[in-house]
Amino acid sequence: MHLKSFLKLVEIQTKIASFLPYLFGVAYTLWYFDAVKVFNVLLFFISLLSFDMFTTALNNYKDFKKAIKKEGYNYEVHNAIGQFNLKEGTVLSIIIILFTIAVVFGVLTFLKTDYILLLLGALSFLMGILYSAGPVPISRTCFGEVFSGLFMGFFIPFLVVYASVFDQKPVILSLNNSTFTLTLKFDILLPVLLSSLPAVFCIANIMLANNICDVDDDFVNRRYTLPIQTGKKKALILFDILYILTFLDIIICVILGYLPAISLITLISAIKVYKNVRIFHGLQTKKDTFALSVMNLTIVMVPLIFTLLIAYIT
């Protein structure tokens, strides 16, 4: 397999949806907690990137195998297996290798931290696999946006934070007299959760934009996604609302002290996001306008990350 076809198979351009939340987690850990265990977060990053590529390759493989409509842009161009005529055995080998790398570095991260990170990582792995595989993959249901937004937008930053502040015991799971007790430190969890919502909403919108663009093909291929369930018009309204909530959350987090005041600069990006949203309302295709949702994630998260770093330095 050539590098070009591999990068297409794992849709390397979409890895920014995991890379930016990761960078946000690092920047937030520096600013809010003033502590980053570099080796731990690097191990986690390798596991994260490998697993993200694994789930994308697996999703493309499953879509290719289950496709009823075996023609058109999504089947012949967007999916690397069809575009490059890749052998199934080669694709499966790549999937297995990526999963193995993700597991190995995930275990190494656990060995440097504690069992809570192992449990949270295992849960993320399970959701990632169920997202693309199983009797009814999550990506083929109306819950794809929720799971992708939550696990990529929140879990990634939280796991980065946890890898550095695990000694503060933000999550404690204990067993006493056959009773499980879960203790959560909300002074750690709540700031990370609320400040991560811009990533959650923007990543959910990437999934939503993808499904809006694929409405016609998804209907034929029996993928009962959110836009199929609600209709394209309501899906576009939700698309708008999630961006509005993104910027409202930034304001709220600054007021609560969960983000530095300088992060209000990020609100300027609303102008470009609004323009991209209007373009997407006019035309929804994978070829022409889907990339705008990925661009919006970058437009929001990059200044947010930089303002955290500036606040940390100053």
Residue pairs with C-beta under 8 A, 6 or more apart in sequence:
1 9
1 86
1 90
1 94
2 84
4 84
5 80
5 83
5 84
5 86
6 94
8 80
8 83
8 84
9 56
9 57
9 60
9 80
9 81
9 86
9 91
9 94
10 52
10 53
10 56
10 57
10 98
11 56
11 60
11 80
12 53
13 291
13 294
14 56
14 206
14 294
15 49
15 52
15 53
16 294
16 297
16 298
17 52
17 152
17 203
17 206
17 294
17 297
18 48
18 49
18 52
18 152
18 156
19 49
20 199
20 297
20 298
20 301
20 302
20 305
21 152
21 153
21 156
21 157
21 196
21 199
21 203
21 301
22 44
22 45
22 48
22 156
22 157
22 160
23 301
23 305
24 157
24 196
24 199
24 301
24 304
24 305
24 308
25 41
25 156
25 157
25 158
25 159
25 160
25 161
26 36
26 41
26 160
27 305
27 308
27 309
27 312
28 157
28 160
28 161
28 192
28 195
28 308
29 35
29 36
29 41
29 160
29 161
29 164
29 165
30 36
30 308
30 309
30 312
31 260
31 308
31 309
31 311
31 312
32 191
32 192
32 195
32 258
33 161
33 164
33 165
33 188
34 312
35 164
35 165
36 164
37 112
37 163
37 164
39 112
40 109
40 112
40 113
40 163
40 164
41 160
41 163
41 164
43 105
43 108
43 109
43 112
43 163
44 105
44 106
44 109
44 159
44 160
44 163
46 101
46 105
47 101
47 102
47 103
47 104
47 105
47 106
47 108
47 109
47 121
48 102
48 156
50 98
50 99
50 101
50 102
50 105
51 98
51 99
51 102
51 106
51 124
51 125
51 128
53 98
54 95
54 98
54 99
54 102
54 128
55 128
55 129
55 131
55 132
57 91
57 94
57 95
57 98
58 95
58 129
58 132
58 133
59 131
59 132
59 137
59 139
60 79
60 80
60 81
61 81
61 88
61 91
61 92
61 95
62 132
62 133
62 137
63 74
63 79
63 221
64 75
64 79
64 81
64 82
66 221
67 75
67 221
68 220
68 221
68 222
69 75
69 217
69 220
69 221
72 217
73 286
73 287
74 214
74 217
74 286
75 82
75 217
76 82
76 83
77 83
77 287
78 286
80 86
81 88
81 91
102 125
103 125
106 118
106 121
106 125
107 118
109 117
109 121
109 163
110 117
110 118
110 121
112 163
113 162
113 163
113 166
114 166
115 173
116 162
116 166
116 171
116 172
116 173
117 159
117 162
117 163
117 166
119 173
120 155
120 158
120 159
120 162
120 171
121 159
124 151
124 155
124 159
127 138
127 147
127 151
128 151
130 137
130 138
131 137
131 138
131 139
131 144
131 147
131 148
132 138
132 139
138 144
138 147
139 223
139 225
140 222
140 223
140 224
140 225
141 224
141 225
142 224
142 225
142 226
142 228
142 229
142 230
143 226
144 207
144 211
144 225
144 226
145 204
145 205
145 207
145 208
145 211
145 226
146 204
148 203
148 204
148 206
148 207
149 200
149 201
149 203
149 204
149 207
150 200
152 199
152 203
153 196
153 197
153 198
153 199
153 200
153 201
153 202
153 203
153 204
154 192
154 193
154 196
154 197
154 199
154 200
156 199
157 192
157 195
157 196
157 199
158 189
158 192
158 193
158 196
161 170
161 188
161 192
162 170
162 171
165 188
168 185
168 188
169 183
169 185
170 184
170 185
170 188
170 189
171 182
171 183
171 184
171 185
171 189
172 181
172 182
172 183
172 184
173 180
173 181
173 182
173 183
174 180
174 181
174 183
175 181
190 258
191 253
191 256
191 258
194 249
194 252
194 253
194 256
194 258
195 253
195 258
195 259
197 245
197 246
197 249
198 246
198 247
198 249
198 250
198 266
198 300
198 301
198 304
199 297
199 301
201 242
201 243
201 245
201 246
201 249
202 242
202 243
202 246
202 293
202 296
202 297
202 300
202 301
203 297
204 242
205 239
205 242
205 243
205 293
205 296
205 297
206 293
206 294
206 297
208 226
208 227
208 235
208 238
208 239
208 242
208 293
209 239
209 280
209 284
209 289
209 290
209 292
209 293
210 286
210 290
210 293
211 218
211 225
211 226
211 227
211 228
211 235
212 227
212 232
212 235
212 236
212 239
212 284
213 284
213 285
213 286
213 289
213 290
214 223
214 225
214 286
215 225
215 227
215 228
215 232
215 284
217 223
218 224
218 225
218 227
218 228
219 228
226 235
226 238
227 235
230 238
232 284
236 280
236 281
236 284
239 277
239 280
240 277
243 270
243 273
243 274
243 277
243 296
246 300
247 266
247 267
247 270
250 259
250 263
250 264
250 266
250 267
250 304
251 264
251 267
253 259
253 263
254 260
254 261
254 263
254 264
259 304
259 307
259 308
260 307
260 308
260 310
260 311
262 307
262 310
262 311
263 304
263 307
263 308
263 311
265 303
265 307
266 300
266 303
266 304
266 307
268 303
269 299
269 300
269 303
272 296
272 299
273 296
273 299
273 300
276 292
276 293
276 295
276 296
276 299
277 292
277 296
279 289
279 292
280 289
280 292
280 293
283 289
284 290
